[in-house]
Amino acid sequence: MIVTTSGLDATPPVLRPIEASLLDAVGGGELLWCGRGATALYWAYRAVAAAKPAPEPAEVILPTMACTTPADAALLAGLRPRFADADPATGLVALPAIAARWTPQTRAVVFVHLYGQTAALGPLREWCHARGVALIEDAAQALGARLPDGSPVGSVGDLCIYSFTRTKILESGGGALLARASAYREALAAALRGPAPPLQLEDDDLALLALSQRNLHHALVALRRLRAIPAPAPLLSALRASYDRLYLRGMRDPAALAAAWGGLPAALAQRRRAAEEYAERLQGGPWRILDGWRASGVCWRFSLLLDSPEPLVAFSDALRQDGFHVSNLYWPVHEFFAPDDDCPAAEAFARRIVNLWVDPGVSLDWVRRCADSARRHARRLLGSGAPAAGRAS
């Protein structure tokens, strides 16, 4: 099925080969195509809430190291987001932290394959199923990735989210919800029959709203990084409804995704080549390289954890001044929604993470020059542990 700008319809012929290949890879299920990954998450939440109604607002456990989208979509679907702390080595959420947030109201756990990293999900799936909780895989940053046992992302969770919008592995537009477990397929079908049409905006208005949200988030993260404001949850709660129209969107151009799909292997290979170049040139510096992409086969961003958090802002700004894209705006999102869900490891991780671009527009020459810039500023800002000039050995 597909959610279009005019409503719900059968999967268009142009998407059926992609749908068949995805379902074959993960062992079956049903796909719902929609306007973006956030819309897919919204319908996933609606399905889990319908499958097992709660007498009070149902809860979903989310990793605090993520963007705000999973939590925003949960609130829109009527679920209360709770947040689990991060593994300080990877930023991924781990089972002990998830278990610490479980309550009888928990209806789902979302595992985000952050930056293209994956983890063995068997124990988490068993834990979820023992409690009647749905496991949702979020593969927005890991399209085409493998789990540690070699199986594809999306083959373990009861539901899986894909995104093909700006900054993702494919940027053709759209998203998808894979429902594998029969109980959630049935609940999704029932939810889709209910009232919840896409709230469409004109393209210019949509772009302006998205820019507003992005700028607001960046400003609040900067203030929190400087400890200039308390956790901003009360402020955001007053503004959040203004952005609801960003999350319920129909797919505008299925043909664009169909045209882009055949380029996925080449896109993943290009990203791995860029990551390999970074890894070779930046090894031995005053940071730790997150290399989960080697096992998963997918690098969304090339990530460094600085040995010390103090120079992070100056180091990132220095690379930007040299003309390179740098991101360290992944901030523990529980502060925006549930600040009482204390997540100290995630804050320590967020104060050290630096993400470098491996996107399709990034050439190997660009990567080499970015690495050179990182080495140069590391020597100046991060201490003598920076790698020497020239290609690292």
JOVENVEN-V464650 format. One record per residue. RES is the residue in one letter. PHI is phi in whole degrees, 0 to 359 (999 if undefined). BURIAL is # if it has 16 or more other C-alpha atoms within 10 Angstrom, else .. Layout:
{{RES & PHI & BURIAL} {RES & PHI & BURIAL}}
This chain:
{{M & 999 & .} {I & 221 & #} {V & 267 & #} {T & 256 & #} {T & 293 & #} {S & 250 & .} {G & 138 & .} {L & 265 & #} {D & 212 & .} {A & 289 & .} {T & 304 & #} {P & 291 & .} {P & 305 & .} {V & 293 & .} {L & 262 & #} {R & 296 & .} {P & 297 & .} {I & 294 & .} {E & 300 & #} {A & 297 & .} {S & 291 & .} {L & 295 & #} {L & 295 & #} {D & 296 & .} {A & 294 & .} {V & 263 & #} {G & 91 & .} {G & 102 & #} {G & 128 & #} {E & 226 & #} {L & 244 & #} {L & 242 & #} {W & 272 & #} {C & 207 & #} {G & 281 & #} {R & 193 & #} {G & 298 & #} {A & 298 & #} {T & 294 & #} {A & 299 & #} {L & 298 & #} {Y & 304 & #} {W & 289 & #} {A & 298 & #} {Y & 295 & #} {R & 299 & #} {A & 293 & #} {V & 291 & #} {A & 292 & #} {A & 288 & #} {A & 292 & #} {K & 212 & #} {P & 300 & .} {A & 250 & .} {P & 293 & .} {E & 243 & .} {P & 307 & .} {A & 294 & #} {E & 243 & #} {V & 231 & #} {I & 267 & #} {L & 240 & #} {P & 287 & #} {T & 284 & #} {M & 271 & #} {A & 191 & #} {C & 281 & #} {T & 281 & #} {T & 304 & #} {P & 302 & #} {A & 283 & #} {D & 300 & #} {A & 294 & #} {A & 297 & #} {L & 298 & #} {L & 298 & #} {A & 276 & #} {G & 91 & .} {L & 258 & #} {R & 266 & #} {P & 279 & #} {R & 242 & #} {F & 230 & #} {A & 252 & #} {D & 289 & #} {A & 260 & #} {D & 291 & #} {P & 295 & #} {A & 275 & .} {T & 232 & #} {G & 84 & #} {L & 286 & #} {V & 280 & #} {A & 238 & #} {L & 303 & #} {P & 302 & .} {A & 291 & #} {I & 295 & #} {A & 300 & .} {A & 292 & .} {R & 260 & #} {W & 295 & #} {T & 222 & .} {P & 301 & .} {Q & 273 & #} {T & 294 & #} {R & 242 & #} {A & 201 & #} {V & 235 & #} {V & 255 & #} {F & 253 & #} {V & 266 & #} {H & 282 & #} {L & 294 & #} {Y & 61 & #} {G & 94 & #} {Q & 286 & #} {T & 232 & #} {A & 213 & #} {A & 290 & .} {L & 261 & #} {G & 304 & .} {P & 299 & .} {L & 293 & #} {R & 298 & #} {E & 298 & .} {W & 298 & #} {C & 298 & #} {H & 293 & .} {A & 295 & .} {R & 248 & .} {G & 68 & .} {V & 250 & #} {A & 280 & #} {L & 259 & #} {I & 250 & #} {E & 271 & #} {D & 252 & #} {A & 256 & #} {A & 302 & #} {Q & 255 & #} {A & 217 & #} {L & 300 & #} {G & 86 & #} {A & 280 & #} {R & 249 & #} {L & 281 & #} {P & 305 & #} {D & 273 & .} {G & 92 & .} {S & 284 & .} {P & 285 & #} {V & 305 & #} {G & 99 & #} {S & 268 & #} {V & 248 & #} {G & 293 & #} {D & 290 & #} {L & 221 & #} {C & 217 & #} {I & 250 & #} {Y & 238 & #} {S & 223 & #} {F & 232 & #} {T & 264 & #} {R & 307 & .} {T & 79 & .} {K & 273 & #} {I & 299 & #} {L & 249 & #} {E & 240 & .} {S & 280 & #} {G & 100 & #} {G & 106 & #} {G & 201 & #} {A & 207 & #} {L & 244 & #} {L & 262 & #} {A & 251 & #} {R & 265 & #} {A & 286 & #} {S & 298 & .} {A & 299 & #} {Y & 278 & #} {R & 297 & #} {E & 293 & .} {A & 293 & #} {L & 296 & #} {A & 300 & .} {A & 294 & .} {A & 295 & #} {L & 293 & .} {R & 283 & .} {G & 276 & .} {P & 280 & .} {A & 188 & .} {P & 290 & #} {P & 300 & #} {L & 262 & .} {Q & 274 & #} {L & 239 & .} {E & 296 & .} {D & 304 & .} {D & 295 & .} {D & 293 & .} {L & 297 & .} {A & 297 & .} {L & 294 & .} {L & 295 & #} {A & 296 & .} {L & 296 & .} {S & 300 & .} {Q & 297 & #} {R & 297 & .} {N & 294 & .} {L & 298 & .} {H & 298 & #} {H & 298 & .} {A & 295 & .} {L & 292 & #} {V & 297 & #} {A & 299 & .} {L & 294 & .} {R & 291 & #} {R & 299 & #} {L & 275 & .} {R & 56 & .} {A & 274 & .} {I & 222 & .} {P & 288 & .} {A & 307 & #} {P & 273 & #} {A & 305 & .} {P & 299 & .} {L & 296 & .} {L & 293 & .} {S & 299 & .} {A & 284 & .} {L & 257 & .} {R & 300 & .} {A & 298 & .} {S & 296 & .} {Y & 255 & .} {D & 303 & .} {R & 291 & .} {L & 286 & #} {Y & 258 & #} {L & 255 & #} {R & 225 & #} {G & 273 & #} {M & 284 & #} {R & 273 & .} {D & 219 & .} {P & 303 & #} {A & 296 & .} {A & 294 & .} {L & 294 & #} {A & 300 & #} {A & 290 & .} {A & 278 & .} {W & 299 & #} {G & 296 & .} {G & 272 & .} {L & 300 & .} {P & 303 & .} {A & 293 & .} {A & 296 & #} {L & 293 & #} {A & 295 & .} {Q & 298 & #} {R & 296 & #} {R & 294 & #} {R & 298 & #} {A & 297 & #} {A & 296 & #} {E & 299 & #} {E & 295 & #} {Y & 303 & #} {A & 299 & #} {E & 292 & .} {R & 276 & #} {L & 252 & #} {Q & 296 & #} {G & 84 & #} {G & 276 & #} {P & 280 & #} {W & 201 & #} {R & 244 & #} {I & 275 & #} {L & 278 & #} {D & 246 & #} {G & 299 & #} {W & 297 & #} {R & 298 & .} {A & 281 & #} {S & 280 & #} {G & 85 & #} {V & 229 & #} {C & 243 & #} {W & 279 & #} {R & 222 & #} {F & 273 & #} {S & 245 & #} {L & 241 & #} {L & 253 & #} {L & 296 & #} {D & 297 & #} {S & 230 & .} {P & 281 & .} {E & 302 & .} {P & 275 & #} {L & 303 & #} {V & 295 & #} {A & 296 & .} {F & 295 & #} {S & 296 & #} {D & 296 & #} {A & 296 & #} {L & 294 & #} {R & 296 & .} {Q & 298 & .} {D & 278 & .} {G & 97 & .} {F & 248 & #} {H & 282 & #} {V & 221 & #} {S & 230 & #} {N & 220 & #} {L & 266 & #} {Y & 285 & #} {W & 242 & #} {P & 305 & #} {V & 282 & #} {H & 299 & #} {E & 295 & #} {F & 269 & #} {F & 228 & #} {A & 213 & #} {P & 298 & #} {D & 286 & .} {D & 280 & #} {D & 300 & #} {C & 222 & #} {P & 294 & .} {A & 295 & #} {A & 294 & #} {E & 295 & #} {A & 298 & #} {F & 297 & #} {A & 296 & #} {R & 279 & #} {R & 237 & #} {I & 279 & #} {V & 231 & #} {N & 250 & #} {L & 250 & #} {W & 282 & #} {V & 231 & #} {D & 296 & #} {P & 304 & .} {G & 283 & .} {V & 264 & .} {S & 274 & .} {L & 296 & #} {D & 297 & .} {W & 300 & #} {V & 299 & #} {R & 297 & #} {R & 292 & #} {C & 297 & #} {A & 297 & #} {D & 300 & #} {S & 298 & #} {A & 298 & #} {R & 298 & #} {R & 297 & #} {H & 286 & #} {A & 296 & #} {R & 298 & #} {R & 282 & .} {L & 252 & #} {L & 250 & #} {G & 106 & .} {S & 287 & .} {G & 283 & .} {A & 292 & #} {P & 296 & #} {A & 290 & #} {A & 296 & .} {G & 92 & .} {R & 294 & .} {A & 291 & .} {S & 246 & .}}
